[in-house]
Amino acid sequence: MLNNKYLVGTVVSLSLLFSPASALMPEQTKQFQRIEQPIGLKIGVTLGGLALIGTELWWFVFSKTKSQQVTLKQKKD
């Protein structure tokens, strides 16, 4: 049973590996066109990303509870 699964997996992998890519993907005839984004949108996305990064840094650095000092008392016999 294990040899059967191994054989089927090998055949499928090799057929996908050696199949021509054009058979798997449809033909694309149009070229990509550049779409210019407004400067306000670029600035807004950048500031939003920086705000998220700053929030994550604050969360991991400053939101931890402060650890308390532990004092050890030794008993003298």
N, C-alpha and C positions, 0 to 999 in steps of 0.2 A: 504494500500500500504506500509506503514511504517512497519507494522508487518510482511509482506511478506519479505521485504528486511532484516529485523532483523532475521527472521527465517532462511533464506538462508545463511546469513553470519554466524550465529551460527553453522549450520550444516557443512558448509565448514571448519570453524575453528576447530571444534571438530574432523572432519575426518582427517585433517592434523595433529592435535595434537596426536591422538591415532593411526595413521598409523605407521607400522613398518618402521624404517629408512632404512632397507635393501631393501625395495621395491622402495625407492626413489633414492638410490645411487647404481651405478654399483659396482660389486665386485672388490676389489683391491687385487691382489695377490703378487705384487712386494713390497719389502721393500724400504724405502727411503735410498738413498745412499748419503754419505757426499761428497761434491765436494769442494776440497781445492782451495781457491782463491789465486792468486799470491799476495805477500806482497805489491808490487807496486800498485796494484789495490786497496787494502784495504787502503793504505795511501792516494791515490788520492781521493777516495770517502770521506774519513774522512776530508781531507783538503778542499774539495769542499763544504761539509756540513758546516764546520766552517766558510768558506768564505761567504756563504749565510746567516748564522746567524749574522755574523758581519755586513754585508751589511744591513740587516733589522734593526739591532740596530742603525747603523749610520743614516739610513733613518728616523726612528722615533724620535731619540734624537737630532741629529745635523742638520737636513735639514729644521727644522721649521724656519720661519722668526722670527727675534727678535721683540718682542713687544716694542712699543715706550712708553715712560713715558707720562702720561697724566697730564697736569697741569690744575688745576681748578682756574679760576679767578672769584672772587665774586664781585658783584657790591655793592657798599656802597650807601645807600639811603641818 
